[in-house]
Amino acid sequence: MDDVLLLENQICFKIYTAEREITKLYRGLLEEIGVTYPQYLALLVLWEKAQITVKELGKKLFLDSGTLTPMLKRMEGNGLLIRERSKEDERSVIISLTDKGARLKEKASCIPTRLLENLDMEGNELEQLNDTLTTILSKLKDRE
C-alpha cells in the first residue's frame, strides 16, 4: 500500500516534469523568433484564426483573462497583434495579427519538427501520447 505514495508512481509528477522539460526545449527554439512559450501558443491560435476574442482565446488556451491580458499587451507592444473593442459588444476585445505577427509563422514553421527531433520518439508513440493527453484534458474539462 505504501507504493502509491512513492514519487515515481505519481502520474501528476511525471506530467509536471515532462511539461517543464518540454517547455525548456521550446524556450531555446522560441528565443530565435523572440517569443515566450505562452505567446507562441497564442500565435498558434491566431495563425489558425485571423481574429478571436480574448475570451475565446482564453478558453482555447485554458487561461483566464488576468493571465492573458498582460501577455497580450506585451505582444501588442512588440507589434505582433492588435487588440480592439468589439463594435457590437464593448465588453468584448478582439485580437488580430499584425503583418509582423503573421510573418512569424514562417519562421516558426520549423519548431514542431525540431522539437520532435529533440524528443527522439517514434510517430506512433507521439500519436498515442497525443491521444492519451487529449482524453485526459477532455475528461478534466467535462468536470468543470
N, C-alpha and C positions, 0 to 999 in steps of 0.2 A: 504493500500500500504506500510506503514512503516514496516509491519510484515516481508517483505522479507529481511530486514536488521537486524533482531534480530539474535543474535549469535546462539540461539538454533534452528534456522531454516536453518542454513548453513550446507549443506551436507559435504562440504570440511572440516569444523571444526570437524564434527563427525568422518570422516575418519581419519583425522590427529590425533585426540585424541585417537581413538581406536588403531591406529597403535602404538602410543607411549606407551600405556598401555600394549599392547600385547608384544611389544619389551621388556618392563620391566619384564614381565613374562618369556620370553625367556632368558633374561640376567641371571636370577637366575639359570635356568636349564643348560645353556651353561657354566656357571662358573665351573660346575662339570667336564666338559670334556676339559676345558681350551681353548675355542674359543669364539670369538665375534659373534654377530648375522650375520654381513656380511660374515665372514669367514664360518659360518655354512651354509649359502646359497650357497657359492662356493663349499663347501664339498658336499652338496646335489646333485649338478650338477655332480661333479666328481665321486660320488658313482654310479651315473647312467651311465656315460660315462667314460671309463678308461682314455681317453685323449681328450683334447679340446684345441682349440687355445684361446688366450686371447681375441681376437676379438669376437669369438663365445660366450665365457663366458660372456663378457660384454653385448652382445645382449640379452642373456637369462636373465641376472640379471638387465637389464636396467641401467648399469653403464658404464661410459666412462673409457678409459684406464688410465687417470690421477688419478682416484679414485681407480681403480682396481690394478694397478701396485704396489703401496706401500703396499697394503694389501697382495698381492701375495708374495711379497718379505718377509714380516713378516712371512707368513705361510711357506715359504721355509726355513727361518731361524729357525723356530720351528720344522723343519723336517717333515712337513705334505705333501709337494709336491715338485716337481722338475720342474723348468722352463728351457726349452732349445729351441734354434733357430731351425726352421724347416730346414731340409736339402734341401727341394725343393724350399723354399722361405725364404730367410734370414730375410725378414721383419716380418715374422710370428713367434710368440713364442708359443710353445706347452707346455701345463701344464699336468702333470700326477701325480697321487698319489704315495706317498711312502708307504711302508708297514705300517708305523705308522699312516699315514692318512687313509689308508684303514681299519685299526683296530678300528679307532674311530667310524666307522659305527655301530658296535655292541653296544658300549657304548651309542651312540646317539639314538638307536632304541626306547628307552622308551620316548623320548622327545615329539613326537606328542601326545601320549596318555596322558602324564602328563599335557601338555598344555590344552588339551580338558577338562580334569578334572577340571582345574582351571577356565575355561570359563563357565562350567556348562550349556552347551547348548545341545539341542536335536540334533540328527543326521540330521533330515530333515531341521532344522534351519541352521545348518552349511552347508549343501548341497546347500540350497537356497542362502546363503550368498556367497559361493564359486562361484556359477553360476553368480550371480549379479556382483561380482568383476571381474570375467573373462570377462564378457561382457563389463564392463567399460574399462578395460585395452585394450581389443581388439579395441574398438572404439577410444581410445586415440592413440593407436599405428597406426591405419589406417590414422590418421590425419597427421602423420609425413611425 
